């Protein structure tokens, strides 16, 4: 980067001092170095802001037409009618400025993306988009095209080209107001590409939609898109492009010994002896040396002044100059200022004024009626007040990550639903111990199958039968192992399942659902919350209440004498909680000494958390990021 920054600084300086000279910077790795060099050139020529389009530099690099954002968006949209697209490309398509039918910053688009992420799949088709946002203009167009008979028949490429234009027109592609001059050139090339494809009727014959679109993509991927830019006195070129051109000054970058001449790259499908006998390109180090020597000779003959540079340190390893520049006069240059150095100097030179303000407005009556989140609000308030404020008062949260199978949320719903059904059939531990073996296995199978069948009939995962079969098998084994642990407990009766409770704490409205309440032999109650991951009881004890969910459940049980997480994790099945001498493995006695004291401490801690949230306290102390 320092070498490229030095080349950019030289080009800008020479451009201003010698206004009539034509100069060039040559990059052997045009694809990798061009974006970095372009940034430094814009910085040196002050073309990063409002003068972005006035950079007096011409870049010779071409792109494949199918890789340009404009054409890629069209190809992706056309692909929706025959294939599923990865989620990231769907999001890019919805946020594209090239489609007038989708407003990238609209609430409808944001809600659609959120819905797709919540379904958890890694790819979606047009039917999924229609189901996710049935009332949007996009869904209407997709629905109309999906039922069009033309997409189900075979046509010549010329007919498909016309049909593709109609489909894109209905999606308001391209949105003309958003195109710059380069994109207009790419649009013209797109229409020329369709005209070329229309001339292949006699060669290709009639094709179905998918094969015709594959042909379009292949041709677009093979078509170069070379931007037509005004003549400029500063050129950025590749080695072969610069060869033979005349310049007053030229700068050759990356002239390290390990990259110039380049290493031999013989063809693996042709005998090496034959390649060297015929002096084929890249066949031997000697051939590469001869080739590089010829290029350097032409540079020396066609340019008045030739400069060559190399990085003394490359990827942390000392580098040596190429032997082809041994005759050059060596000049050690001071490293150019990189962005990090410039920012560090600016920061050191300025006087910083810090204002710490973690106090947000208190929750008023109108906002209180819209608060949703249950125990998660207080859990975040305990760990990071700022996180709780951002998530539940500003309404900002990360989108769900896609997964190849059922999403973690869907798997959790199935697990809870299956256990709800199982204990609805069993009722107590006596029945559990009496129905061992095959009858219990059949009960588990039927309940898991019913729970999977209750998944919402929307979203790709709801129709993924193979994933459901895998989840059925996994849960049967998991629940069977858990019930073996439950059968070893002292007698109990399941007195409540998925009990809903609602109350206010310091003005904070809370609506919770208790997974299960057991009534023990002495009529005391034991509260259980199912978890599918690793759990421990450390968050329930101490000066900071990190796990407020279970203590909040005490509002739904006046006779509770213990509470615990039930960890349904393979090979780590256990209870983890606190109780008043319940004799359940994993449920320890209160560290405060008595159950009443522990409940009182929890109540005080919950009150403090709810009061601080409602008061608008949003400190970043304790936040991990």
N, C-alpha and C positions, 0 to 999 in steps of 0.2 A: 504493500500500500504506500509506503514511503517513496518507493521508486516511481510509482504512478503519480503521486502528488508532486514530486519534483519535475516530472515531465510536463504536467499541466501548468506548473508555475513558469517553467521555461517557455512554453508555447504562448502564454498570455503576455509575458514580458517581451518576447521577440516580436509578437504581433503588434504591440504598441510602439516599439522602437523602430521597426522596419515595416511600415504599412504596405509596401509594394511586394514583399517577399511571399512566396508560397512555401508553406512549411508542412511537415507531416510527422505524425507519431505512428510507429508501426508496432502492432501487438501480435506476437506469435499465437497467443491464446485469446483470440478476439472474443469468443463467447464468454469466457470467464472474467477477463479484465475490462471489457468495454463498459459495463455498468459502473464500476468503481472509477474508472478514468473519466467517464462522463460527469459524474458528480463533482470531481475535483476541477474539471474544466469549467463547469457552471459556477463553482465557487470562485475561481480566479477571475472569470469574466463577469461576475455579479449578475448571473442569470438564474438564480434560484427562486426569485420572487416574481414580481409583476413582469419582469423582462425575460421570463422563462423561454419564450419562443424566439428571442433575439440572439441566441448563441451563434457566434460566427464560426462554427465548426461543422464539418460534414463527416458523418460516419458511414462507412461503406458496407457495414454488415447487413446482410439480408436475412429475412425470416421465412419460415415456411408459412404459407397462407393459412393453413389449418391451425397453426399455433397462435395466430393473432387473436386478441380478446374478442374482437368484433365477430370474426368468422367462427371462432370456437363457440361463442354463445349461440349462434344460429345452428351449428351442428348439434350441440347439446339439446336444444329445444326440439329439433326434428327427431332426435333419438328417443325422446320421451314417448313417442307414439308406437315404438316397437321394443324398447328395452328399458330396463331399470338403470338409473344413474346413481353413482356414489353420493352420499349425503353432502359432502363438501362441494361437489359440482352442482348439486341442486341449490345449495345456499348461494353459490356464486351466480347461478342463473337468476335466482329471485332478486338478488341485489344488483343485477346488471343494469347499467344505465342505457343499454341499447334497446330495451323493450319498453314501449309505452304502456303496455297493459299491466306492468308491475311497477309500482312506485317503491324504489329501494328503501326509502325512509318512512314509509307509511306504517300505520298501526296494523293494517291487515297483513302486510308482508312479515312484520315482526312476529305476529301471533301465529302465522303459518309456519315460520321457521321454528318457533318454540314448540308447536304441536308435533312437527316431524321429529325434533330432537327427543321429545318426551316419549314417542313410540319406540325409540331405541334401535331401530333398524339401521343397517349400514348403507342401504340403497333403496330407492323408491322409483315407481313408475308413474305414469300419468293418472292412473286410477287412484293411487294413494294421494296425489295432490288434490284431486277432485274431492275425495272424502275428507281430507284435512281442512279444506276451506271451501265448502260447497256453495257458499253465497257470493264468492268473489268473481270478478270479471274473468280472471284467469281460468277458474274452474268451468265457467260457462263455455269458453272457447275450447278447452280440452274436452269437455263433454260432447260438444257438437262435432269435433273432429274425430273423436273415438267412434262415433256411430256412423261416420261417413263411409259409404260402401267403397269409395275409390281406394281407401287404404288397404283394402282386403283383396284387391285384384292385381293382376300383373299388367305392367305398362312398359312402353319403350322409355329410355332415359329422357327423351325430349318431353314426354308427357309428365314424367316425374319432376323434371325441372320446373315446369309450369305449376305443378301442384305444390311444390315446396315454396315457391314464391307466394302462392295464395295463403298457405298456412302461416308463413312469416308475416304477411301483410295483416292477417287477422290478429296477430300478436303485437301489431304496431312495431315491427322490426324493419329497419332500424329507426330509432328515434332521432330524427334528423337534427334537432337542435343540439344534441349532445356530441356530434361528431366533429373532430378536428380535421385538419387538412390531410394528415396521414391516413386517418380512418376513412375519409372519402375515397382515397386512392385504393384502399383495401376493399371498399364496397364495390368500386368499379371492377377490380380484379375478380371479385366474387361473381358478378354478373357475367364477366367474360368466361369464368370457369363453368358456369351453367350452360353458356352457349357452346363451349367445347364439348361438354358432356352430351348435349342434345345432338351433336353430330355423330354420336356412336350408336345410333339406332340399328344400323345394319350389322354392326359388329356384335353388339350385346344382345339384341333381340328384346323380348319382353321379360321384365324382371319383377319379382315381388318387392314390396317396400323395403324390407330389411336389406336385401342384396343391393338394391339400387342406392340406398343410403351408404352402405359400406363402400361402394364404388366411388361415391362422391367424397367420402372421407379420405379414401386412398389418394385420389387425384389432388385434393386440397393439401394433403400432407407432402406431396411431391412438387407442389407449385411454389416457387420462390416469390417472395414479396419484397421487392427492393424499393424502398421509399424514394420518391423523386424530390430531392431537396435543392434549394438554390445553391449556386456555386459559392464556395467558401474558400478562404485562403489558408485555413487550417484543416487538414485532412487527417482522419484516423482510419488506418488501413490495416489489413492483414499482410503477411509477408508476400504471398503470391500476388495480391492485388497491387502492392506498391512497386513490385519489380518492374523496371523499365520506365517508370514515370519520373519526370524531372521536377526537382524541388531545389530551392535555394538552401534549405536546411531540412534535415531529416533526423529523427531520434528513433533508434531501434531499442526496444525494451526487452527485458528478460534474456539478455545475452550471457546466461550462465553456462558453464561447461557441461552441466548435466542435461541441458535442454537445447543447446545449439552447438553443433548439429544435433538434430533429434535422433533418438535411438532407432535402430533398425526395427522394422515391423514387417517381417516376411509374411507372405500369404500362406496360411496353413494347408490350403487345398492344392497347392502346386509344389512339386518337388523343389527343395531349396537349391539343389545343384543347378536345376534348369533356370530358376529365377536369377541366380548369380551369373550364369553363362550368358543370359540375354540382357543382363544389366537392368532388370526390372526395378521400378521404384520401391524403395524401402527394403530391398533384398539383403543388404549388407551394410556394415558401418562404413566401408570404403565408398559405397554408392551414396550414402547420406552425406559423407564429407565432401564428395565431388559436387553434389547438388547444392549444399550450403555455400561452398566456395564460389560457385557460379552466381548465386544470388548476391553475395557480398560484393563480388566484382562489378556486377551491374549497378548496385547502389553507388559504389565509388565512382563509376563512370558517368552516372546520370545526375548526381547531386553535388552541389558545390561544397557543402559541409555535411559530413555524416557523423552523428553522435551515437554512441552505443552505451547502454547502461546495464548494470546487473545488480541484484541485491546481494549484499555481503552476507546477510543472514536470510535463509529461506526455510520457513517452517521450523525455526529454531536451530537449524544446522548451518554451519559456515559454508559459503559457496565460493567457487572460484570463477574467474572470467573465462569465456570461451577462448580457445586457442585461435579462433578466426579473428579476434580483435587484439591480438598481441601487438600489432604494429600501431595501434591507436595510442595517442598521448593520454596517459592516465591523469585523471583529475578527481580528487576526492571531494565529494559534495556534502555539504551539511544536510542532514535529513530535513525534509520539508515538514512544516507543522501539520500534524494530523488533527482531526476533529477533537480527539480526546485531549490533546495537548492544548488546543485553543480554548476548549471549555474549561480546562483546569486553570489556565492562566486568567480567564475572565472571572472565574469564581474566586481566585485568590486576590484579584485586584478590587473586587467589589465589596461593599459593606452589607452584610446580610442582617436583616431585621426579622427576628422570629416572633411570631404571635401564635401562641398555643390557645386554641379555642375549641374545646371538646363539648361545649354545651349547645345542644340543639333545642329548638322550641319544644315545649312540653306538649304532650298529646292532648288535643282538645276533644270535645264531645263528638264532633263530626268525624274526626279521624278515628276515634275509638270504635265507632260502629263499623268501620271498614277493616279493622285489624284481623288478620288471619294468621295462624301459625302454631297455636297450641303450645306445647312444652318446648318446642324448638326455639321459640323466642327467648325464653329464660335460659336455655342452654347456651345460646350464643351470647346473651348478655353476661353470663358468667365467665365465658372464655374471652370474649372480645366485644366490648360495648359498641365499637364502631361497626363491626360486622352485623350485629343485630339491627342497628339503625339503618344501615345500607340495605339489608335484605328485607326488613319488614316495615320500614317506614318509607324508604325510597322505592321499594319494590324491585330492587335489582338483584338478580341471581344468575349464576352460571347456567348455561344450557346443559341439558343432559348429554352424556357421552353415548354415542351409538355402540351397539354390541352386536356380534354375529348371531347370537341366539336370542332368547327371551331377555328382556332388560332386567336389571336387578330389582327394580320396583315391581315388575310383573311377577318375578319369582317370589318376592316377599309376599305379595297378595295371595298367590296360590298357596304358599305355606300356611299363612294365617287362616285362610279359608278351609283348608283341609283339616287342620287341627280343630277348628270350630266345629266342623261336622263330626269328627271322630268323638270328641267329648260330648257332643249332643247325643250320640248313640250309646256311649259308655256310661256317662253320668258320674261314676265314682271309681275308686281304686279296686273295689271288690269285683266289679264287673270286668275291669281290665285284667285282673289276675285270673278270672274264670274263663276268659275267651282267648287263651294263648294259642300259639301254633297257626294252623291254616285258617281258622275262622278270623283271627286277628289280621292276618295278611290280606284276606279278602276284604275286610272292612277298610283297611288302609287303602287298598287299591281303588275301591269304589269311591271313597271320599276324595282321594287325590284326583281321580278322573272327573268327578263332579266339580271340584274346584277349578280345574283347568278349563272345563266347559263353561264356566262362568266368566271367563275373561271377556272383556268388551269386544263386541263383534266389529271392531274397527282397528285400523293399523295393520301393517304387514305381519307383525309378530302374532296377531290373533289368528292368522291363517297358516302359520308355519307348522304344519302337522308333524314334521320330523322333529322339530325342536320340542314340541309338546310331548312326543313320545319319549325323548331323552329326559325331559323334566319329570315325567311320570315315573320312569325307572329310578331316577336319582332320589326323588322324594319318598318313594316307597321304602327304600333302604334307610334314608335319613330318619324318617318318622318312626320306623320300626326300631331303630337303635335308641331313639329318644324314649319311646314307651317302655323299653326294657329298663331304663333308668327310673322312670316314674313308678314302675311296678315294685321297686325296692323301697319305696317310701312307706311311712306309716299311713294307716287308713285316712282317706280324705274324700270329700264330695265336691264336685265342681258346681258351685252355687251360682256363678255368673260367667257368661262368655260375651266378649266384645260389648261390655257395658259402657254406654255413653253417659258422660257427666258434663255439666256446664256450670260455671261459677265465675265470679269476679274476684281478682286479687289486687288490691290497691287500685281499683278502677280498670285493670287489664282484663278483658273478657277472654276466658279460656274454655275451649270445647275439646274434650279428651275422650279417648276410647280405651278402656282397660281390657287387655287381651283376655285375662282370666282371673277369677277369684275362687280360691279353694276354701272350703270350710273344714277345719280339722276336727278331731274327736272331741276336743274340749270347747268346741263352738267358736274358737278364735279363727280369724281369717288370714289367708296368705295370698298376697297379690303377686301375679306373675305377668311378665312382659316378654314375649318371644323375640329372640334375636337370632339371625342366621350367621353372624360373624363372631369374632372374638370379643369377649366381655370380661370385665372385672368390677369388683365392688368398690374400688378405691375412689371413684368419683362421687360416691355417696357419703363419704366421711371426710372430715377435715374442716378447716376454716373456710375453704371455698367449695361450694356445692357445684361440682362440674356436671353432675347428672341429675337434674331436677325432675326428670320425667316420673320416676317411681314415687318420690315424695309427694308430687302433685296428685298422684292417684289415691292418696290417703283421704282426699275429699270424697271419694266414692265408697269408702268402707269405714264405718264407725267401729267395727270390731277387729280391725287389722292388727295383727301382732308380728307381721313380717312382710317383706317385699323382696323380690329378686328378679334379675334377668335370667331367662332360660336360654342358654346358648345351644342352639341346634347346629353345631359345627362338627363336621365329620372328625372322629377320633378325639374330640375335645368337648363331649357332651357334659354339661354341668349347670348347676344353679350358681349364681353369684349375687349375693345380697346381704341384707341385715335383718335379724329377727330376734324376738324375745324368747330365747331358749327353745327354738322349734325342733332342734335335732335333725335338721335337713342338711345333708352334705353341701358345702359351699355357702351356707347361710350362717354368718357369724353373729355373735352377740354385739350389741351396740358399743362402740368405743367410749361413749359418754357415761356408761355405767348402767343405765336403765333405759328401757324402751320409751317411757314417757319423756325423759330428758332428751332422747334422740329426736323424737317427734317434735318437741318444742324447739330444738335447734334448727331442724329442717324448716319449720314454719317461719322462724325468724329470718333464715337465709332466703327463703322464697319471697318473703315480704320485701326484703331489701332489694332483691333483683327486680321484682315487679315495679317497685317504687322508682328505682333508678331509670328503668326503661321508660316509664310513663312521664318522668320528669325531663327526658331528653338527654340524659347523660350518654355520651358517645365517645369515650376515651379510647385511644388506640393502645393503651397499656395492656400488655399480655397478648397482643395480636401477633400471629406468626408471620404475617405478610402485610 
